[in-house]
Amino acid sequence: MADELLQYINTSPFYAGFDLEEKEIRKRFLRNYLILPPKLREFLISEATATKIAALSQTFRLSVNQTILLAMIIRYTVSGNLFIGDMPAQISSSLEIDQNTALEIARAITSQLFAPVIEDIKKLQLQKFGKLPGSSAPQSSPQRPPQHIAGEDLPETGGNIIDLRNKS
């Protein structure tokens, strides 16, 4: 029973690394947690989520410490503190693994673990980062270049008209 509880604490995105984070970071997460959509709150504390993270860590032969760090990265992503597109680099850096393995882990997380809550994650990512996963530019309505109205001074000239015919 104690081993199962310890595994849950180490793999649960809600609890993992509790003792590794500064008090203020943990407080900020708890405040943000309370305003997350219900599906994301449930995802973070779910035993099923912790079990899937444990399975992923076995598949990729991660140590206990790497598993804790991975669960923390998942917490940061789901709570909107890490852009989902930056997950592979964060996994590689934090777990000290190569980029290809990190990318495989990130893909597995996105396709398997995040599947039930991906729409909620996308909404949160768009709110927090102004862009959706897979896009390189912020999502916004297309902006038209300013139109010049005949008879007005051009803004590029600072209101001054330059006569290009007289180059003296």
N, C-alpha and C positions, 0 to 999 in steps of 0.2 A: 504493500500500500504506500509506504513512504517513497519507494522508488518511482512509482507512478505519479505521485504528487510532485516530486522533484522534476520529473520529465515534463510534466504539464507546465510547471513554473518556468523551466528553461526554454520551452518551445512556444509558449503562449505569447502572442505579440503584445498582449496587455501587460504581462508580468516580467517578461524576459529582460534581464539587465537592469532590473529595478535598483540594485545596489551599485551599478556602474555609472548611473547618471547623477548629475548634480541635482540638488533638491529643487532649484528653480525650474530646470528643464522638466522634471517630473510633474511639478505643480502646473506648468503651462500645458503639458499633455493632458492632465486630468481635467483642466478647464475646457480644453478643446474637445475632449472625449464626450463631455456632457452635451455638446451641441452638434455632434455628428448625427447623421441619419441613423435611425434604429438598426437598420441592416448592417451598417458598418460597426456600430457598437457591439452588436451580437457577434459579428465576425471576429473582432479582436479578442473576445473572451471565450469563444466557442472551443470546446474540447475537440471538435472535429477539425478546426483550424490547426490547433496544436498537434494533433495526430498527423495531419498532412505535412506539416513542417518537419516533424520527426522522420516521416517517411522520405521526404526530400533530402534531409541531411544524411540518411542512410544511403540513399541512391548515389549521392555525390561524395560519400565518405567524409563527411565533415566532422570535426571534433566537437566536443560539447561547447567549447568557447565559440567556435565558428557558428554553431547552431544558435546560440544565444544572440550573437551579433546579427545573424540573418533574420531572426524573429524581430529584433529591434528595427532593422531596415524595413521590414514589412510593416511594422507599426508606424514608422515615419511616413511611409508611402500612403498607407490607408488613411492616416490622419491628416494628410495634405502637407506634411512638412518636407517631403522629398518628392520631386517630380519623378513620375514613373519612368520616364525616358532616361533618367540618370541612375536608375537602379543598377544596371550592369556595372558601371564604373564604381559605384558605391560598394557593391558586393565585392568586386575585385580588390579594391583598396582596403576595406575593413576586414575581409576574410583572408587577405594576402594570398589570393589565388590568381591564376592567369585570366586574361580577358575572355578567352573562348569558353572556359568553364563558367565564368561569371555570367556570360550571355546565355548559356544553356540553362543555368539556374533561374535567371530572370525570366526566360521564356516559359519555363515550367511553372513558375509562380504565377505569371500572368495568365497562362492558358488553363492551368488546373486549379490553383488555389483561389485566384481572383474571379474565376468564372461566375459564381453566383452573385457577386457584388460589383462586377465591372462597371455597370452603368452608374452606380452611385460613386464609384471611384472617379470615373470620367467627369461627372458633374463637379465633384470637389476639386479635381485637378484643374478644370477650366476656371472655376472660381478663384482658386489660389494662384495659378500661374498664367492665366489668360490664354492657355493653349491646351490642346488635347494631346494625349499620347500619340506619337507617330507623326505629329505635325512639327514643323520647324519654326513656324511663325505664330505669333499670337492670333487667336481667332477674333476678328473684328469685321465690321462691315467695311466693304471696300471704300477707300477714300478717293475722291476725285481731286486732281490737282486744281489749285485755285485758277479760276478763269479771269483773264484780263478783259476788262471792259474798255472799249475804245474811248479815247479821250482822257483816261486816267494815267497817272504816272505808274510805271512798272515798279513793283516793290523791290525787285532785285537791284535797282539803281538807287535805292534809298530816296526815291522821289525825284531824283535828278534825271534829266534826259541827256544822254551822251550822243553827240553827233559823230558818228564813226567816219564820216567823209573828211572831217578835219582832224587829222592825226597829229597836228603840231603841238 
